[in-house]
Amino acid sequence: MTTVQYRTLDEAHLDRALDHADLAFHEKTTDRLRKQFREMMLRCERVGAYDGESLVGLSVAIPFRMSVPGGELPAAGLTFVSVSPTHRRRGVLTGLLDEAWRRSAANGQPVAVLWASQDAIYGRFGFGTATRAYNLEIDSTRPLALRVTPDDRPLRLIDPERAPGVLAGLHAAHRTERAGRMARDDVWWRTEVLPEEDEHERDYSPPRVVVLGEEAPDSRTGGYAVYRTRREAGGQAVVRLDELEAETPEAAAALWQYLVAVDLTSKVRAPGRPLDDPLLFMAADRDQVRVVAELPAMWLRLVDPAAALAERSWAAPVDVVLEVTDRTLPDNAGRYRLTAGPGQRAVYRPADRAEDPPVDLSLDMRELGSCYLGGAKLCRMVRAGLVTEHTPGAAQRLDDALRTPLLPHAVDSF
Ligand SMILES: CC(=O)SCCNC(=O)CCNC(=O)[C@H](O)C(C)(C)COP(=O)(O)OP(=O)(O)OC[C@H]1O[C@@H](n2cnc3c(N)ncnc32)[C@H](O)[C@@H]1OP(=O)(O)O
């Protein structure tokens, strides 16, 4: 019987780690990507699971700053989570995540986030689906019919090399409008948003970047879209939208109409859009703009719930006692009183005082993680039997307090 040890993945083992990840994810990573991943991993927390000298498991945590309602906080973005096929279902993932929690706490990251390869894996570890997304398809064989008059400023195609400098201002200004969005540095723009070749769909064109309006000194353009195209079997091409940001509804309308009007194309695919994408409301003909899938997007785990809850804003006053289960971080389980309100920093503390009222809601940490960014509703979880309401109206009161004007939306997958 061997014992697996968890320790920082040595810099000298980066290539072994990438071979291991290729094995687990059935990939053959190109030399260009290997170089990029090595550089990325050097900036991250890296945990290796070692059986003797063999690397049998890996997890990497990217240090993010993530928007939450009313602000932002440090988050650990887990990726490259993988266990060798020879060591699966022996608790290695469990060991890797235990180590990840310790490191998140040490690094002052009250939440961990990830994109799951399979829906069934992470709920048991206290992760809940915190953002969901629509995949949209637009019929572009005809002009896009909209109920909003598009901004008539000129559109410019710019060189992707220059794009980070031109787009970053608008992206940064709009990022905190929705919870779940990451701050980007120049490296992230170049390697994750604008790489020459798309890592997952290699037959798409290089990125095209279209910008609305004149170039402003503060790089706050009226809006921009990043997209790629691919010729389909029948001869026509498809436009795949990667990102669209706009100052105003009119600016968004101009960019959507541009994408639909690209010649020799018959469809715009817009994966990963927010569930309240303004396009869904401004479209004059919803037969032309169709939701083809709704998917879980980013998962979130409250590692330090008190710190995380204190960092977000609240839409209404709330004072509830929660009975929380947390199988994988048992120190977070128990009875807690949450007191919060507009303009007030939330207090989340053990409900162990004589004056504390009885439990209002019983739930698992997974459900609290789903609700944290304002995306999921406790009332619906009560109806689904996932949350028990002991005090009538308590779930609605907590939902009212957690509510955000726009739904959370994660753009950067990792
Ligand atoms: C954020 C990301 O990087 S997502 C990518 C995740 N990685 C992959 O999909 C790569 C291929 N798969 C793997 O590497 C591994 O199978 C992993 C990482 C998914 C699981 O690793 P393991 O070491 O086998 O998991 P471990 O033994 O700790 O399992 C813990 C629990 O999760 C369950 N579990 C593990 N994987 C799965 C799965 N794919 N589906 C359902 N349940 C699972 C186990 O049954 C176990 O349940 P239990 O606590 O009730 O006994």
Ligand as a Chemical Component Dictionary entry (heavy atoms), coordinates in Angstrom:
data_LIG
# 
_chem_comp.id                   LIG 
_chem_comp.type                 NON-POLYMER 
_chem_comp.pdbx_formal_charge   0 
_chem_comp.three_letter_code    LIG 
# 
loop_
_chem_comp_atom.comp_id 
_chem_comp_atom.atom_id 
_chem_comp_atom.alt_atom_id 
_chem_comp_atom.type_symbol 
_chem_comp_atom.charge 
_chem_comp_atom.model_Cartn_x 
_chem_comp_atom.model_Cartn_y 
_chem_comp_atom.model_Cartn_z 
_chem_comp_atom.pdbx_ordinal 
LIG C1  C1  C 0 -11.342 22.297 -12.686 1  
LIG C2  C2  C 0 -10.869 21.191 -13.581 2  
LIG O1  O1  O 0 -9.732  21.107 -13.888 3  
LIG S1  S1  S 0 -12.054 20.102 -14.106 4  
LIG C3  C3  C 0 -11.161 18.718 -14.689 5  
LIG C4  C4  C 0 -11.332 17.473 -13.870 6  
LIG N1  N1  N 0 -10.436 16.442 -14.420 7  
LIG C5  C5  C 0 -10.801 15.538 -15.372 8  
LIG O2  O2  O 0 -11.958 15.447 -15.772 9  
LIG C6  C6  C 0 -9.688  14.667 -15.918 10 
LIG C7  C7  C 0 -10.041 13.169 -15.915 11 
LIG N2  N2  N 0 -10.461 12.688 -14.596 12 
LIG C8  C8  C 0 -9.620  12.669 -13.536 13 
LIG O3  O3  O 0 -8.488  13.113 -13.588 14 
LIG C9  C9  C 0 -10.156 12.089 -12.228 15 
LIG O4  O4  O 0 -11.039 11.034 -12.525 16 
LIG C10 C10 C 0 -10.899 13.127 -11.326 17 
LIG C11 C11 C 0 -9.964  14.297 -11.032 18 
LIG C12 C12 C 0 -12.171 13.633 -11.989 19 
LIG C13 C13 C 0 -11.310 12.421 -10.023 20 
LIG O5  O5  O 0 -10.157 12.064 -9.305  21 
LIG P1  P1  P 0 -10.169 10.859 -8.227  22 
LIG O6  O6  O 0 -8.868  10.891 -7.534  23 
LIG O7  O7  O 0 -10.593 9.618  -8.891  24 
LIG O8  O8  O 0 -11.324 11.337 -7.241  25 
LIG P2  P2  P 0 -11.500 10.838 -5.724  26 
LIG O9  O9  O 0 -11.063 9.406  -5.611  27 
LIG O10 O10 O 0 -10.872 11.802 -4.777  28 
LIG O11 O11 O 0 -13.092 10.909 -5.620  29 
LIG C14 C14 C 0 -13.767 11.604 -4.624  30 
LIG C15 C15 C 0 -15.241 11.393 -4.785  31 
LIG O12 O12 O 0 -15.662 11.960 -6.046  32 
LIG C16 C16 C 0 -16.290 10.942 -6.841  33 
LIG N3  N3  N 0 -15.901 11.208 -8.231  34 
LIG C17 C17 C 0 -14.653 11.399 -8.690  35 
LIG N4  N4  N 0 -14.682 11.620 -10.013 36 
LIG C18 C18 C 0 -15.975 11.556 -10.384 37 
LIG C19 C19 C 0 -16.628 11.690 -11.645 38 
LIG N5  N5  N 0 -15.944 11.927 -12.769 39 
LIG N6  N6  N 0 -17.965 11.578 -11.650 40 
LIG C20 C20 C 0 -18.672 11.333 -10.529 41 
LIG N7  N7  N 0 -18.089 11.199 -9.301  42 
LIG C21 C21 C 0 -16.752 11.303 -9.242  43 
LIG C22 C22 C 0 -15.741 9.642  -6.324  44 
LIG O13 O13 O 0 -16.587 8.575  -6.623  45 
LIG C23 C23 C 0 -15.640 9.913  -4.839  46 
LIG O14 O14 O 0 -16.936 9.816  -4.265  47 
LIG P3  P3  P 0 -17.168 9.430  -2.711  48 
LIG O15 O15 O 0 -16.573 10.568 -1.910  49 
LIG O16 O16 O 0 -18.627 9.302  -2.572  50 
LIG O17 O17 O 0 -16.403 8.140  -2.529  51 
# 
loop_
_chem_comp_bond.comp_id 
_chem_comp_bond.atom_id_1 
_chem_comp_bond.atom_id_2 
_chem_comp_bond.value_order 
_chem_comp_bond.pdbx_ordinal 
LIG C1  C2  SING 1  
LIG C2  O1  DOUB 2  
LIG C2  S1  SING 3  
LIG S1  C3  SING 4  
LIG C3  C4  SING 5  
LIG C4  N1  SING 6  
LIG N1  C5  SING 7  
LIG C5  O2  DOUB 8  
LIG C5  C6  SING 9  
LIG C6  C7  SING 10 
LIG C7  N2  SING 11 
LIG N2  C8  SING 12 
LIG C8  O3  DOUB 13 
LIG C8  C9  SING 14 
LIG C9  O4  SING 15 
LIG C9  C10 SING 16 
LIG C10 C11 SING 17 
LIG C10 C12 SING 18 
LIG C10 C13 SING 19 
LIG C13 O5  SING 20 
LIG O5  P1  SING 21 
LIG P1  O6  DOUB 22 
LIG P1  O7  SING 23 
LIG P1  O8  SING 24 
LIG O8  P2  SING 25 
LIG P2  O9  DOUB 26 
LIG P2  O10 SING 27 
LIG P2  O11 SING 28 
LIG O11 C14 SING 29 
LIG C14 C15 SING 30 
LIG C15 O12 SING 31 
LIG C15 C23 SING 32 
LIG O12 C16 SING 33 
LIG C16 N3  SING 34 
LIG C16 C22 SING 35 
LIG N3  C17 SING 36 
LIG N3  C21 SING 37 
LIG C17 N4  DOUB 38 
LIG N4  C18 SING 39 
LIG C18 C19 SING 40 
LIG C18 C21 DOUB 41 
LIG C19 N5  SING 42 
LIG C19 N6  DOUB 43 
LIG N6  C20 SING 44 
LIG C20 N7  DOUB 45 
LIG N7  C21 SING 46 
LIG C22 O13 SING 47 
LIG C22 C23 SING 48 
LIG C23 O14 SING 49 
LIG O14 P3  SING 50 
LIG P3  O15 DOUB 51 
LIG P3  O16 SING 52 
LIG P3  O17 SING 53 
# 
